[in-house]
Amino acid sequence: MSLAENIAAVPLFEGLSPEQSDTLARIARKTFFAKEERIFSEGDEGRGLHVIVSGRVKIFKLSPGGKEQILHIFGPGDPFGEIALFSGRTYPAHAEAHSDCEVLFFPRREFADCIAADPSLAFNMLAVLSQRLRKFAQLIEDLSLKEVPGRLAAYLLFLSHREGGRGRVTLEVTKGQLAALLGTIPETLSRILAKMSRQGLIAVNGGQIELLEVTALKALAEGETRLA
């Protein structure tokens, strides 16, 4: 695919005219990162916007003791580092290739010039980013205010929605990393997964999880029921 075709396929730029896609293609750079290669580090100068073409990118922070806390795992079509685009500040977290990946990079200054020349470029971006912020706010609430089974159910439903609601999700992190993301320990997570499987809510096959009883998982995620 050409750069313009890559750009036109990105949800963030949905609805742009061919001429607008061509404009962005003139400033975009396609970059490749190997698995575990650092894309940028927390505190680095915010140089611009990144959009994933293929593969996955991990966004995380490190504690003073070096403990990793995963914030997001982004996939094809997802933007990241957008705070640098609008604020010009430093990146607030680390970004690393979670798998081999291909990324479009839009330099901040050149992108700002494009928006100044054609403000309509920003309208759709703002709508998409607003929807994303609402989803993340809901996810943060789910992961911080619910008991661990409810957090896990909410996270599985979030993944299912992001993957098109097919009822089958792929875990993008190890179970240890997922436990940390949910604010628990791996042993507790394993017990909850086993209990959900025994009760017929899910079926686990390695990193693949099939959501067998979506209604029951929603009730668990919303705190209407508890895992027996």
N, C-alpha and C positions, 0 to 999 in steps of 0.2 A: 504494500500500500504506500501511496505517496504521503508526504507530511500533511497535506491538506485533507486527504481522506482519513488519516489517523485522527486529525483534529475534529473533523465532522462527526466521527463516531463516538466522541467523548461526551457523556451526558452534560458536563459543565458547559459545553459549547453548543448544545442542542438548539436548533433553530437558526443558527447563523447562516447567512447567505454564502454561496460559493465564493463571492468576492471577499467576504470577511474571513472565511477560512483560509483563503490564499494570503490575506494580509498577515494573519497569525503564523502561517507556514513560513513566511519570509524571516521571522525572528526566532522561530523554534529551532532547537537543536535536539537531535535524537541521540541518547546516550545509552550505554549498556553497562550493567553491573553484574558481577558474579555473586553467587550466593555468599552471604556474610560480608560482602564489601560495604564499607561505610559510605553513605551518600552525603551526609553532612552530620555535624556534631552539635550538640547543644551549645549555644553561645557563639556559633559561627555567624558571620555576617549573612543576613537574609538577602541572598542574591536574586531570588526569583521564585517562580511557581514551577512545581513538578507535576506531571500527570503520567500515570502508569499506562503503558501500552500493553505489556504482557508481564506475567510474573507477579510476585507479591513483595510488598515493602513493609518492614516492621518499624513502628514508631515507639520509642521507649525512653525512659529516664533511668539514670543510675543514682543510687543512694551514695552518700559519702563513703560507705564501706564497700561499694562496688556491686551491690545487689541490683539486679535488673527488674524494672517494673514495666511490663508491656502496656502501652496505652491503646494502640490500634494495630491491626493488620489490614493493609489496604491492598486491593487487587485491581485488575484491568479497568480503566476508566476513572479510577479515583484520583483526585488531586491531593497533594500534600505540600506542606510548606507555604500554604497560601497566606499565612499571616505576614510573611515577609513581603509579599506582593503589595499588600495594602498599607502596611505600617513601616516597612523599611527597617524593622528592628532585627535583632538576632533571632536565630531559630530557638524555640523554647524546649526542644527535645532532640534526641538523636534519631536519625533515619538510617536504616541498614537494609540491604537486599535480603529478604527472607528466602528467596529463591533467585535463580538467574532471572534477570528482568531487563526490560526495555522501557526507557522513560523519556518523555518529552520534557524539555526544560525551556521555560520562557523567561529571559532576563527581565528583571524588574523595571529597569529604566525604559527599555524598548517597549515593554508591554504597556507601561503608563503612557507612553507617547501614542500608542495605538488607541487607547481608550480616550485620550484627549482629542484625537482626531475624529473618533467615532464612538461617542458615549453609549450608544445602544449595545456595544460589545459587553458592557458591564451589567446590563439589566438582568439577563438570563443567569449570569454567574451569581449575582446576589440572591436570586430566587433559589437556585440550587444549593448554595451554601447555607441559606437560611433553613431549608428543609433538613440539611445535614446536621446543623446545630440542634434542631429540635429532636432529631433521632438520638444524637449523642447525649443530650440532656436527659431524655427518657432512659437511655441505657445506663447513665451514671446513677440515676435514681434507683433503677432496678438493681444495680450491683452494690449499692450502698445501704439501702433501707430494708431489703428483704432478707429472709433466712437463706442459708446456702442452697437448699433445693430450689427455692423460688428464683434465686439468682441464676442458677444453672438453667432452669427452664426458660427464663427470660433471654438468656444469652443464646440458647439453641434456637429459639423462635426468631431472634434478631438475625442470626446467620441464615436461617431458612428464608426469611423475607428478603435478605440481601441477595440470596442465590435464586430468587424467582419463585419462592414458595413451593418448591417441588417436594417438600417433606423429607428431604435427605440432605444432610450437611456434611461438610468436610472440615474437621478440626485443623486449623492452620498453625497451631502451636502444640507443643508437647503437653501431656497431661499435667506435668509439673508447672509449666507456664500458665496453663489454664487455671490451675488451682490458685496461683498467685494473683491472676487477673480477677478471680472471684472472691479473693480475700479469705482463702482457706488453705488447707494443707493437702498434699496429694493423697494421703490415706483417707481423709474424709471425702474427697472428691470421688475416689474409687468406690467407696461404700455407697455413696448416693447414686452413682451410675449403675452399680449392681442392683440396688433396690429399685430404681426406675425400670431396669430391664426385667426384673422378676415380676413387677406389677404390670408389664406389658405397655408401658408408656413409650419406650424407645427400644431400639435394637442396635447394639454396638458391634461393629465389625472393624477392629483396628481404629483407624482415624476416621472412619465413616460412621455416622449415626443416623438412623432412620427414625423419624418422628411418627410413631404409630398412633398415638392418641393426642392429636393437636388440641382438641377442646380441653382435655384434662390438663395438658401442659399449660395452656393459657390460664386456667383456673389456679394452678399452682403458682404461676408467675405473678398473678394479680393478687395473691394472698387469700383467695377465696377458699382454698383447700390446703391441707398440709400433707406431706409425704408420710404415709402410715409406717 
